[in-house]
Amino acid sequence: MPDSAISRHHQFLIIGGGNAGLSVAAQLLLEDRRLDVAIVEPSAKHYYQPAWTLVGGGAYDIRDTERNEADYIPQGAQWIQDAAATFEPEANTVVTAGGQRLTYDYLVVCPGIQLDWHKIKGAREALGKNGVCSNYGYELAPYTWECVKNFQGGTALFSAPGTPIKCGGAPQKIMYLACDNWRKRGVLSKADVRFTSAGSVIFGVKVFAEALLKVVKRYGIKTEFFHNLKEIRGESQEAVFDIMQDGKAVDEVTLKFDLLHVVPPMSAPDFIKNSPLAAPGNPLGWVDVDKLSLQHVRYPNVFSLGDAGSMPNSKTGAAIRKQAPVVVKNLLSLLHGKALAGNPVYNGYGSCPLVTGYGKLILAEFDYDNNPTPTFPFNQAEERYSMWVLKRYVLPWLYWNKILPGKA
Ligand SMILES: Cc1cc2nc3c(=O)[nH]c(=O)nc-3n(C[C@H](O)[C@H](O)[C@H](O)COP(=O)(O)OP(=O)(O)OC[C@H]3O[C@@H](n4cnc5c(N)ncnc54)[C@H](O)[C@@H]3O)c2cc1C
């Protein structure tokens, strides 16, 4: 049951009951049932976001991605159903939108990432009609599938922004699913498909980039790098891009489209950006932590993980699986008066299950230095049916049954 006191203290206060927050809470309590753990989380629903890619491709039911948050709050943890609003780390205090003053011994900050739709003029108004779609939202992803399955040829644009985003591969995964659908329906030959990305490469890790360029070629996709989507005119089906050079806009181009899949720029949530916890001078405002220990660089009793943290890893749920045990170990070390030196560190592991078609997937796994860190004893840069099965069936099951309960 949600709990709402006006002012109170917890040993461990966790901001955000998403993938990261629930994993850390569960792992702490598995270590020691007697710990006093509270989770501040406003939402009554929890979402398995990685499946939204498949929803947009018509291969997953959106309703299966939503569950009740209450069912995943670990036994022994307290749920404060409210939103964190301001931080006073010098006073070990968090003030909520509902006016509660919560004090803590240790704070874990993981409220996820903010979708900055407002940075694309006209995006909010355009989404959900006239072929303008996005997999970045529970309400939005089903319309992507409407657009894909009804597409009869013409220009299809798939955008990717210049900021870090959750699941860096998602902007292109839906493009491959769409192309595969159009190939099967015989409309791919009538399509002008373009990957319009503000970035400079298809993927940051060379071995996977090479494999993806073959997929791009197979579907006849054109890559348009340094294209930063800045405006959508839904009614006239036009997308306006800045052409970027050295981080600056040097030109502008307007493309007509029949389908536009949009991925917005992202940043830390505003209440993090505007807080003392944010990385100074970084306009994206991530929680300023050491990338190995995940400990805040100025407030030693504060940690962050997941999409809101400043670590330069690929922002994925897969990364959280490796981050959560590091945070838990370090928190318990502090609790027991031990030094963090010698504890395992987070090596930047991230994983991107790159769906390249129905029944086809390249499982990219890599660390901070973009070195591949494969789990399986085969060439993971090859498209495989087994890895599709992993994404479609095994990972959702693991998420709900093992990862959120802190057992994987
Ligand atoms: C389309 C798509 C495809 C993806 N594909 C993959 C994939 O294939 N593999 C993969 O590993 N990852 C994938 N991801 C990324 C993955 O979902 C995220 O990286 C992961 O959910 C991040 O976990 P988190 O706990 O940091 O944030 P979230 O899981 O987003 O949780 C954040 C929580 O904080 C809460 N919150 C927000 N504001 C406040 C506040 N003020 N106070 C308190 N709580 C607050 C929110 O309600 C939410 O419950 C995908 C994401 C998307 C959108």
The ligand as a MOL file (V3000), in Angstrom:
LIG
                    3D

  0  0  0     0  0            999 V3000
M  V30 BEGIN CTAB
M  V30 COUNTS 53 58 0 0 0
M  V30 BEGIN ATOM
M  V30 1 C 11.7330 1.9350 -26.8440 0
M  V30 2 C 12.7070 1.4620 -25.8130 0
M  V30 3 C 13.4790 0.3350 -26.0530 0
M  V30 4 C 14.3990 -0.1180 -25.1210 0
M  V30 5 N 15.0900 -1.2650 -25.3770 0
M  V30 6 C 15.9350 -1.7620 -24.4480 0
M  V30 7 C 16.5790 -3.0100 -24.6560 0
M  V30 8 O 16.3720 -3.6740 -25.6730 0
M  V30 9 N 17.3940 -3.4660 -23.7030 0
M  V30 10 C 17.6310 -2.7640 -22.5440 0
M  V30 11 O 18.3650 -3.2340 -21.7020 0
M  V30 12 N 17.0410 -1.5680 -22.3180 0
M  V30 13 C 16.1940 -1.0580 -23.2360 0
M  V30 14 N 15.5480 0.1180 -22.9950 0
M  V30 15 C 15.9940 0.9750 -21.8920 0
M  V30 16 C 15.4770 0.6070 -20.5150 0
M  V30 17 O 14.0720 0.5310 -20.5120 0
M  V30 18 C 15.9530 1.6810 -19.5430 0
M  V30 19 O 17.3480 1.8390 -19.6840 0
M  V30 20 C 15.6240 1.3240 -18.1000 0
M  V30 21 O 14.2350 1.2200 -17.9240 0
M  V30 22 C 16.1980 2.3880 -17.1660 0
M  V30 23 O 15.8490 2.1070 -15.8490 0
M  V30 24 P 15.7400 3.2890 -14.7760 0
M  V30 25 O 15.3360 2.6520 -13.5090 0
M  V30 26 O 16.9390 4.1540 -14.8350 0
M  V30 27 O 14.5260 4.1820 -15.3550 0
M  V30 28 P 13.0080 3.7180 -15.5130 0
M  V30 29 O 12.9010 2.2460 -15.6180 0
M  V30 30 O 12.4740 4.5440 -16.6270 0
M  V30 31 O 12.3410 4.1280 -14.1390 0
M  V30 32 C 12.3680 5.4410 -13.6340 0
M  V30 33 C 11.2950 5.5290 -12.5590 0
M  V30 34 O 11.4210 6.7710 -11.8660 0
M  V30 35 C 10.1240 7.2830 -11.6380 0
M  V30 36 N 10.1990 8.7370 -11.4400 0
M  V30 37 C 10.1850 9.7080 -12.3710 0
M  V30 38 N 10.2020 10.9060 -11.7940 0
M  V30 39 C 10.2590 10.6870 -10.4620 0
M  V30 40 C 10.3180 11.5590 -9.3270 0
M  V30 41 N 10.2700 12.8840 -9.4530 0
M  V30 42 N 10.3840 10.9980 -8.0980 0
M  V30 43 C 10.4000 9.6530 -7.9570 0
M  V30 44 N 10.3360 8.7900 -9.0010 0
M  V30 45 C 10.2830 9.3150 -10.2220 0
M  V30 46 C 9.3450 6.8780 -12.8810 0
M  V30 47 O 7.9380 6.8880 -12.6420 0
M  V30 48 C 9.8800 5.4910 -13.1460 0
M  V30 49 O 9.1240 4.4870 -12.5080 0
M  V30 50 C 14.5760 0.5850 -23.8960 0
M  V30 51 C 13.8010 1.7180 -23.6360 0
M  V30 52 C 12.8580 2.1440 -24.5690 0
M  V30 53 C 12.0050 3.3500 -24.2630 0
M  V30 END ATOM
M  V30 BEGIN BOND
M  V30 1 1 1 2
M  V30 2 1 2 3
M  V30 3 2 2 52
M  V30 4 2 3 4
M  V30 5 1 4 5
M  V30 6 1 4 50
M  V30 7 2 5 6
M  V30 8 1 6 7
M  V30 9 1 6 13
M  V30 10 2 7 8
M  V30 11 1 7 9
M  V30 12 1 9 10
M  V30 13 2 10 11
M  V30 14 1 10 12
M  V30 15 2 12 13
M  V30 16 1 13 14
M  V30 17 1 14 15
M  V30 18 1 14 50
M  V30 19 1 15 16
M  V30 20 1 16 17
M  V30 21 1 16 18
M  V30 22 1 18 19
M  V30 23 1 18 20
M  V30 24 1 20 21
M  V30 25 1 20 22
M  V30 26 1 22 23
M  V30 27 1 23 24
M  V30 28 2 24 25
M  V30 29 1 24 26
M  V30 30 1 24 27
M  V30 31 1 27 28
M  V30 32 2 28 29
M  V30 33 1 28 30
M  V30 34 1 28 31
M  V30 35 1 31 32
M  V30 36 1 32 33
M  V30 37 1 33 34
M  V30 38 1 33 48
M  V30 39 1 34 35
M  V30 40 1 35 36
M  V30 41 1 35 46
M  V30 42 1 36 37
M  V30 43 1 36 45
M  V30 44 2 37 38
M  V30 45 1 38 39
M  V30 46 1 39 40
M  V30 47 2 39 45
M  V30 48 1 40 41
M  V30 49 2 40 42
M  V30 50 1 42 43
M  V30 51 2 43 44
M  V30 52 1 44 45
M  V30 53 1 46 47
M  V30 54 1 46 48
M  V30 55 1 48 49
M  V30 56 2 50 51
M  V30 57 1 51 52
M  V30 58 1 52 53
M  V30 END BOND
M  V30 END CTAB
M  END
